[in-house]
Amino acid sequence: MDRRNFFKLMSLAGLAAVSPTVFAGRRPGAIKNPNLPPLAETYSGPLWVFLNAGGGWDPTSLCDPKGGKGPDDPEAMNRAFTFDQIEAAGNIKYPNIGTMESPTAYQDFFQKHYKRLRVINGLDMQTNGHDSGSRHCWSGRLAEGYPSLAALIAAVHGHALPMSYLSFGGFDDTQGQVARTRSGNTAALARIAYPDRANPEDENSLFHSPVANDLIRKAQEARKERLLATEQLPRVQNAISNLYASRTGSNELKKLQQYLPDELDNGPNPLRRQIQVALAAFRAGITISINLDIGGFDTHGNHDESHIPRLVQILDGLDFLWTEAEMQGIGDNFVVLCGSDFGRTPGYNDTNGKDHHSITSLMMMGKGIGGNKVIGGSDERHGAYSWDPKTLQQSESGIHIEPRHVHANLRRLARIDGHDLMKQFPIAIEKGDEMDLLA
């Protein structure tokens, strides 16, 4: 399958791939893993999962709870729960609320997972705009021009893989550093995985005989080797390898098909289906980072009725991720970060909604993330406190925690902070302002 048809089939299947501008440098961290299918070079993990709550979530109704005195409290930060409904799981506070279908959803999640969960509260996004907030959250930079952290991780650890960066939405700019695959129709992956079949479900409906297919594959491999032998520049060699990966990617997508469940979850929570695809792609050895996405958080009206059920879906999705990963033998070989554009305003507007507010929270779990920890915080009206960068103790002469501090830590955790690519996209932190948020 040539490169043009590869991208064409992805488009028809509800997928989109962005061709990378290749950068020089070898692919570190690519080692064989006996727990995954035997590829020539298999990324050993972790899988990086970025869960985007699109629209601006309300952490005061989640991991930085601010209640009210009762239904008649005119200054209530939240009417869905009172101060005495705020409980704690270890060091992490949460409101003991839920939905009619899952009345104990919050309690069930936090009591089950608090030992794995790290929360950063009082995170200053420095904006209340959707595009800028989402970009700041996931790239570490407020202004345009930076790729998402997910894209950087995929570029360093697996830029030649056909689906190293899989996205269901949210901020997924790559700045041309890696191919991005956007998924809109997971059931249509079979057509990409089996482009040599007239009917993807029928293994006998081949366009070519097995002998002809084998000759095509050998000719492609031989041509790649000839081209590599005549080129000395690493940039050109990487471009040749990427072209070959695009032409042969369908073979690896067949592995994805093998790991997908017979039926994807058809329940009301879209995160479950996205997670099933993410884990299958990681186990198949073709995906390193993934954007999960769930919207509906821009609740300018009827905040409680609309917002809390979406937060419950996030908690359900995170629990589902851990459950599925353990069942499939992945254990904790993943990192998941859950964030949003910004937060919601203190109190309610005239339509019982909440508007845009620049202070928010970030939740993280997984490999290398110490749990049962809360860093930062906010006052009773959800204003950000200042912190001493060295001690992380509250200080009037300190600074706000910003996405750049978070991203500097995550780059180290992902083992990409020393890569040449980071010189193109540096994190702007002055000496003395560094924060160790993962200690």
N, C-alpha and C positions, 0 to 999 in steps of 0.2 A: 504494500500500500504506500503510494507516494505521499509526500508531505502535504500537498494541496488537498488530496482526498481525505487525509487524516483530520485536518481542521474542518473540512466540509461536513464530514460525518459527525464530528463533535457538535457542530452548530445545529444540524438536523435533530440531534438527540437531546437538545436542550442544554448542551454543554458549550462552553466557550473557552478556548485556550489563547493565551497571549504569548507570542513568541518572544524569547528573551534576547536582550543585547548581552552577549556573552562576555564575561570578565575573565581575565587571566587568573590562574591559580588552580591548585589541585583540590580535590574534594576530600576534606578531612573527615574523620569519624566514620568512614564507610568500611565496616568489617562484617564478616560472615556471622550470622546469628543462627544457631541450630534450632531455635524455636520458630523460625520463619522459613518460607519456601527457599530452596537453594538458588539464589540469584548470583551472578558473578560478583557483584558488590552490593551487599544489603545493609542498609542503615539499621543500626541496632537499637535505636530509640534514644530518648523517649519520643512518643508522638506528642506534638504540640497542638493543643486545642484552644481556640480563642472563641469564647461564647459572647456574642454581641447582643445586648438588650437594646434594640433600635428604638430611638425616639426620646431617650432620656429617662432612666428609671429613678425610682424614689428610694434611696437607701434608708431614709428615716422610717420606712415601712418594712425594712429587711434587716440589715446587719448593723445599722447605726440608729436604733429605734428611738423615736421621740413620740411620746403618747400625748394624751389629753386628760383633763380631769373628769370628763364625762360628756354626754351628748349635748349639753348646754354650754360647754366651754367655748366662748367666742374666739379665744386665742389658741385653740387646740392645733398642735402640729399635725395630728392625725385623729380622725374621728372613728376609725375602724377599731381602735384599741385604746385603753386607758393606761396610765402609768403602772398600775398594779398588774397589768397583763404582760409587762416586760420581764422576761426570765433570762436565765443564763445557762449555757452549756459550757462548762469549764470557764474560760475567760471571755467567751463570746456571748454578747447579749442579742436577744431576738424577741419580737412580739409573739406571744403564743396565740396565733390566729390561723386562719385557713379559709377554705371555701365550703360551700354546702356539701360538695362532693368529697372534699378532703378537709374536714374541720381541724385536724391536728397536723396538717402538712408541715408547718414550720417546726413544731416541736419534734416531729418524727425525723426531719432532716437534720436539724442542728444537734439533737441528742445522739444521732447515729454517726455524724461526720465531723463533729467539732475537733476531734484530735487530728484530723487531716487538714483543717481549714485555717487559712491565714487571711485576715481582713485588714485592709488599709482604709481607714476612715479619714474624712476631712481632706480628701484629695482635691486640689485646686486645679480645675480645668482651664481657668483663665478665659472662658468663653461660655456663652449660652446659645451658640449657634450649632445646628445639627451637624453640618458638614465639618466645620472646624473642630467641634467637640469629638466627633468620631475619629477624625484624623489624628487629633492630639492623643486620644486614648490609646490607639493601636499603633501609632508610629513613634510616639514620644516627642513629636514636634508639632507646634501649633500651626506654623506656616506650611504652605504646600511644598512639594518637592522631595518628600521622603517616602520610601515604601513602608508597608506594614512590617511589624516585627516578624509576623508569620512568613512573609515573603523573604526577608533576610535569612531566616533560619533555613528555609527551603533552598535558597540560592547557595548557601555555604555547604550544606550537608547533602544536597542531592539535586543540583540544578539540571542534571542530564536525565532525571527520571521523568516519564511522561505525565505523571500526575503528582509531582512532589508537593504542589500547593493546590489544595482543593478548597473551594469557597462556595458557601451557600448564601453569602451576602455580607453586608457590613463593609467596613473600609478594607479593601484588598488591593490597593495600588501596589504595583511591583516596580515601577520606574524602570521597566525593561530588564530587571536582573534575573528573572526566573519565569518560566512558563506558569501561568495561572489557569486552572480549570474551574470554571463556574458550572455548578450543577443545578439544573432545574427539573430534570426528569430522570430519576435514578433507574427506572425500569428500562429506559432506552439504552443503557450501557451495553446491552447484549449486541446491539447493532455495530457498535464500535469494536467490541471485543472480538467479533466474528465477521469482519468485513469480507471474508472470502466465501460467505454463505449467502445464497439468495434468501433463505429463511434462517435467521439467527438461531431459532429453536430446533432446526433440523440439521444435524451434523452431516447428513448425506447430500445436502443441496449445495454442493461446492461449485464455484465458477471454474476452478481449475482442478486438475487431478492432483493427488498427493505428490506425485513425481514432479509435476510442474511447479507446485508450491515450494517444494524443497529446492529446486533449481533457482527459483526467484530469490529465496532467502540466502542461498550460497552466493549468488551474484551480488546481492546487496552487501554482504559481509566482505567479499573480495574487493569490491569497489571502495568501501570505507578504508580497508587496510592499504590499498594503493594510494589513496589520497593522503592518509596520515603519514605514509613513508616519504612523500614528496614535500611535506610542509614542516617547517621548523618552528614557526611562531606558535606559542601556546594558545593565543587568542584564536587563530585559525583552526588549530587542532580541536579546540573545544567546540567551535562552530560545527566542524565536521561531525563530531560525536553527537552533538545535539540534533543535527539533521538525521543521523542514523536512528537516534532514540525516537524521533517523531515518526520515522518510517516503520519502526518495528514495535511501537508502543502497544499495538493491539495484542501482542503475545502476552504482555504483562497484564493487560486489562482482562485477559481470560482468567488470570489468577484471581483478580478481583471478583469476577463472576462466581468463582468456586467458593469464595469465602462469604459472599452475601447470603443471608438467610433466604429460604425459599419464598417467604413472603415478608415484606417489610412491614413494620408496625403501622397499622392503619388507624390508630387512635387519634384523639384530638390534639395531642402534643407533637408538633412537627419536629421538635428536637430529637425525639426518639429515632425517627427515620434517618435523620442526618447523622446521628451517632452510629447507627448500624453501618452506614456506608463508610464512615470515618474509620471504624475499627477494622472493617473488611479490607479497606485500602492499605492500612498500616500492616496488617498481617500478610497481605499479598506482597509487601515490600515495595510499593510504588508511591506511597504518600508519607510525607514527613510532617507537614503542618496543615491545619484545616481551620477554616472559619465556620462556626455554627452561628446561626442567626435566627432571632425571633423578634418580631416587631410588636407594635401596639402599645408602646409605653408613653407616647406623647399625649397624655391625658389632661387636656385643658378643660374638660368637662366630665362630670361623674367619675372622679378620680378613683375612689375606693372600689366602685363596682367593676371598673375596667382594669385597674392596675393590679390589684392583689391577685386575681386569677392568673395573670401573666407571670407574676413573681412565683406563684406556686408551680407553674409550668417549668420555670428555670430550675427550681429545687428538685422537681421530679426528673428533669433531664440530667442534672448532675448525679442524682442517685442512680439513675438508669445507666449512666456512663460507668460508674464504679461497678455496678452489678454485672453488666455485660462484659467489662474488661476482665473481671475475675473469673467469670464463667468461661471465657475464651482463652484463658491462660496468659493474659497480658499482665495481670496483677496491677502494680502501680507504675508500669512503664509508660507513663504519660504525664504531661503537665497541662492543667486546664486553668485558664484565666477568664474571669467573668466580669465584664464591665459595660459601660454605656457612654453615650455622648456627654452627659452631665447629670445633675440631679433635678429635683423639683423644688419649687419655692416653698418657704415655710408657710404653713396654713393654706387656706383655700381661697379661690376667687369667687365671683358671684354665681358661677355655674357649677359650684362644688368640684371644680377642677383645680389643678395645680399647674403653674407655668414653669418656665425654664429657670434653672438656678445653677450656678457654676461649680458648686461644691458637690462632690459625689463620693463613691466608695468603689473599691475593687476587691473581689474575692479571688483567691487562688488556692489550688490544691494540687497534689501529685508529687512526682519524684523530685527530690531536692527541696521541697517546700515543707518546712517545719510547721506543724499545725498547732491548734489551740492558742493562737496568738493574735492580738489586735494591735496594730501600729497606727498612731495618729488618733485623731478624734475631732469632734466638733462641739460647739456650744449648744445651748438649749434651743436656739433658733437656727441651727445648722450652719453656723459660720465656722470657717476653718481656724483652728488654733495654729500657732507657730511653734516650731520644734528646734531644739539644738541639734544640728546635723550629726554631731559625734555621739551624743548620749541618747538621742531620740526622746529626751525629756522636754516637757512643755516649757517654753521660754519666750518671754516678751521680746527678746532680742534675736529670736530664732527666725526661721524661714518656713514657708508653707511647703508641704509635700506636693510635688508636681509629677506629671507623667514622666518627665525626663529622669527623675530619680528612680522611678520604678523600672524604666527601660534599661538604664545602666546596669541594674542588678540582674535583670532577666537576660541581657546579652551575655553576662558572665556565666549565668546558669546554663545557657544554651551553648557555651563554648564557642562563641563567635566574636567575642569582644576584641580578640587579637588578630582577626582576619583582615586582610588588606581592604576588603570591601567596606569595612566600617570607617575607613579613612574618608570615603566618599560621603558617608552619612554619619558624622560624629554626633555624639550626645553632648550638648552644651551645658557642662557643669563646671563652675569655677572651683579652683582649689579651695578646700575648706568647706565646700557645700555638699560634698559626697555624703550619701546616706546608705548605711548597710541595712536594707529592709528585709533581708532573708536570714539574718543571724538568729 
